[in-house]
Amino acid sequence: MIPRAGVTVEGLPEILAERLAAAVERAAKRLRCPGVGAEISGMDEWQARALNRKYRHKDRVAEVLSFSLPPSVPGGSVGEILVCPQAAVRRARGMGLAPDRWMQELCVHGYLHLLGFRHDDPESSGLMFSLQKSLLRR
């Protein structure tokens, strides 16, 4: 586990874990909620498909899933972001993107879901994706 200020990462290579945690921490800081953390964990393709089928009723491998949790302490973790590196790498390569950069985007996307953002309709989708894009600018 990589402990960070509000973000923990398990089950991923250390350098990738550091980059994903830093991306979520930057997003939290820019959203003015730097103490609102999350847990990021790796999952394999089997888990990604099983969880996606169970909770989203979609029978395919998910690149990222997020699950909200009530914070145990004020400003604590608001949930878990699960990322499937194999699926994310495949998709990133298909889009011509750097895989670690794509996984950072996926984790920020998952973090926004934990904060209550959705993309169920055109209006909420436009808001969430424009916010996501602005949070990922360096």
C-alpha positions in Angstrom: 0.0 0.0 0.0 1.2 3.5 -0.9 -0.1 5.9 1.8 -0.5 9.5 0.6 -2.3 12.5 1.9 -5.8 11.2 1.7 -5.2 8.7 -1.1 -4.0 5.1 -0.7 -3.1 2.7 -3.5 -2.9 -1.1 -3.4 -2.2 -3.8 -5.9 -0.4 -1.7 -8.5 3.3 -1.2 -9.3 4.8 1.5 -7.1 5.6 4.1 -9.8 2.1 3.8 -11.3 0.6 3.9 -7.8 2.5 7.2 -7.1 1.2 8.7 -10.4 -2.4 7.7 -9.9 -2.4 9.0 -6.3 -0.8 12.3 -7.3 -3.4 12.8 -10.1 -6.3 12.2 -7.6 -4.7 14.5 -5.0 -4.2 17.3 -7.6 -7.9 16.9 -8.6 -8.9 17.1 -4.9 -6.8 20.2 -4.3 -8.2 21.9 -7.4 -11.7 21.1 -6.3 -10.9 22.6 -2.9 -11.4 19.4 -1.1 -7.8 18.3 -0.5 -8.6 16.2 2.6 -11.3 14.2 0.8 -9.4 11.0 0.0 -10.0 7.8 -1.9 -8.6 4.3 -2.1 -7.3 3.1 -5.4 -6.8 -0.6 -6.1 -5.9 -2.7 -9.1 -8.2 -5.4 -10.3 -7.6 -8.1 -12.9 -9.8 -8.5 -16.0 -11.8 -11.3 -14.4 -12.7 -9.1 -11.4 -13.4 -6.1 -13.7 -15.9 -8.1 -15.7 -17.5 -9.8 -12.7 -18.0 -6.5 -10.8 -19.2 -4.7 -13.9 -21.7 -7.4 -14.5 -22.9 -7.5 -10.9 -23.1 -3.7 -10.2 -23.7 -2.2 -13.7 -25.3 -5.1 -15.5 -22.8 -4.8 -18.3 -21.1 -8.0 -19.4 -17.7 -6.6 -20.3 -14.4 -5.8 -18.7 -14.5 -2.3 -17.0 -11.4 -0.2 -17.1 -12.5 1.6 -13.9 -15.2 1.3 -11.3 -15.9 3.4 -8.3 -17.7 2.5 -5.1 -18.8 5.2 -2.6 -18.2 4.6 1.1 -19.3 6.8 4.0 -16.2 8.5 5.3 -15.0 7.0 8.6 -13.6 10.3 9.7 -14.3 13.8 8.5 -12.3 14.4 5.3 -11.5 10.7 5.1 -11.8 8.3 2.2 -15.1 8.7 0.3 -14.8 5.4 -1.6 -12.7 3.1 -3.7 -11.6 3.4 -7.3 -10.8 0.1 -8.9 -8.7 0.2 -12.1 -7.9 -2.7 -14.5 -4.5 -2.0 -15.9 -4.7 -4.6 -18.6 -8.0 -3.1 -20.0 -6.7 0.4 -19.6 -3.4 -0.3 -21.4 -5.3 -1.9 -24.3 -7.7 1.0 -24.6 -4.9 3.6 -24.3 -2.9 2.0 -27.0 -5.9 1.9 -29.2 -6.4 5.6 -28.7 -2.7 6.4 -29.1 -2.3 7.6 -25.5 0.3 6.9 -22.9 -1.2 4.1 -20.7 -0.2 5.7 -17.4 -1.7 9.0 -18.4 -5.0 7.3 -19.4 -5.1 5.5 -16.0 -4.7 8.8 -14.3 -7.7 10.1 -16.3 -9.7 7.0 -15.3 -8.8 7.5 -11.6 -9.8 11.2 -11.7 -13.0 10.1 -13.5 -13.7 7.6 -10.7 -13.0 10.2 -8.0 -15.5 12.6 -9.6 -18.1 9.8 -9.4 -17.2 9.4 -5.7 -17.9 13.1 -5.2 -21.4 12.7 -6.8 -20.8 13.7 -10.4 -22.6 11.7 -13.1 -22.8 11.5 -16.9 -26.3 10.0 -17.3 -27.6 12.8 -19.5 -26.1 15.3 -21.9 -26.1 18.2 -19.4 -24.4 16.2 -16.5 -22.1 14.5 -19.0 -20.9 17.8 -20.4 -20.3 19.2 -16.9 -18.4 16.1 -15.7 -16.2 15.6 -18.7 -15.3 19.3 -19.0 -14.4 19.3 -15.3 -12.4 16.1 -15.7 -10.5 17.7 -18.6 -9.7 20.8 -16.7 -8.6 18.9 -13.6 -6.1 16.9 -15.7 -4.4 20.0 -17.2 -1.0 20.5 -15.8 
